[in-house]
Amino acid sequence: MPGPLDGVRIFDMTLAMVGPFSTKELGSMGADVIRIEAPAEERPMTGVPPYIKGTSIGYINWNFNKRGIILNFKAPKDREVGYKLLKTCDVFVENMRPGAVERLGFGYDHVKEINPSIVYVAVSGYGQRGPMVPVPGADTMIQVFGAWTSTTGEPGGKYQVYRHHTQIDSNTSNYIVQSVLLGLLARDKTGKGQKIEVDMTSAIIALQSSRIAEFFATGKTPPLMGSGITTVVPHQAFICQDKAWVFIGIEKEEQWAPFCKVMKLDHLTNDARFRTNRDRVVNRDQLVPMLEEAFKTKPRYHWIMELNEVGVPAGKQMEWDEIRFHPQTAANQHILEIPTRDWGTVFDGGPPWKFSDTPARVFQTPVPGEHTDEILAEIGLNREDLAPRGS
């Protein structure tokens, strides 16, 4: 059964992770994603090392579910091939620095002339207007500019960058996917294509909506909390007797008394300082040290078992070698094994959607330009229609 985007073709002119990750997801929904690669001499090595036969871990992970063609848009002959391919496409996605795609001849105004119904998505770091337009946008620097780092770190410590440094990349990618789907929906209703702008700064601000609400409610930047959160106490990690961490969260007021009973701290339920979550937030500095001492009296799995038994969320920090084979992960296909041409079998996160009638799909990343002949044939061309390499 074909996926929900079967019949949709995407002109993928993306770089690094932000763009490629989004088109990978659209490909899993059944779209025919045509990844445009520059010739090797024009193509920088990108992604996370190590590299195998010219591709990186990042390239492999971000480009599943696509077909690849090599075109040199600096050469007029290849540019004309690109224009002919554009006529067969429904969606155009690019995340080059503002102005770069225009210099290659694929700005929105020109693309719209070639294909008026195209859903054109332009992705940038800081937006298409303003003084920071020419500044390169990268995950870590967007974290800094977007104030993410102002609330990340240990209490009393230094500001920290979120070390899963593609978090903002992938979050922006999700907004790109949404914009493509909504653009296609709008086209179905109006018959018209349009340009859609997505930027990483908007994405990181949207991701922080609750923290921004805290700031405007209090006039103060939320403090550095480590594993804790500002609005609920206790809701953080504690070290146990066996030097292992347990993560717990009191999500409802009715969980407080059972929690105290398990922790052998029943007297805290009648302590006016801790009776409600509001009280516990105000008196966090008095409560947390008591809990830290209590958790040190038993090993982690004791607390996980006892707290879960009374309905209090508690769990361990999973490592990748554990979650890869966890029965919950396997039952829901959270991680898939995918064969590749040069890397052997690799592991990747499975599509987060489960369609009952139009299932998602995953297939291997193309070697750069692997489907050049196949794609050219589909638009009535062959390699003789391309500019000589090196020209």
Secondary structure, 3 states (H helix, E strand, C coil): CCCCCCCCEEEEECCCCHHHHHHHHHHHCCCEEEEEECCHHHCCCCCCCCEECCEEHHHHHHCCCEEEEECCCCCHHHHHHHHHHHCCCCEEEECCCCCHHHHCCCCHHHHHHHCCCCEEEEEECCCCCCCCCCCCCCHHHHHHHCCHHHHCCCCCCCCCCCCCCCHHHHHHHHHHHHHHHHHHHHHHHHCCCEEEEEEHHHHHHHHCHHHHHHHHHHCCCCCCCCCCCCCCCCEEEEECCCCCEEEEECCCHHHHHHHHHHCCCHHHHHCCCCCCHHHHHHCHHHHHHHHHHHHCCCCHHHHHHHHHHCCCCEEECCCHHHHCCCHHHHHCCCEEEEEECCCEEEEEECCCCCCCCCCCCCCCCCCCCCCHHHHHHHCCCCHHHCCCCCC
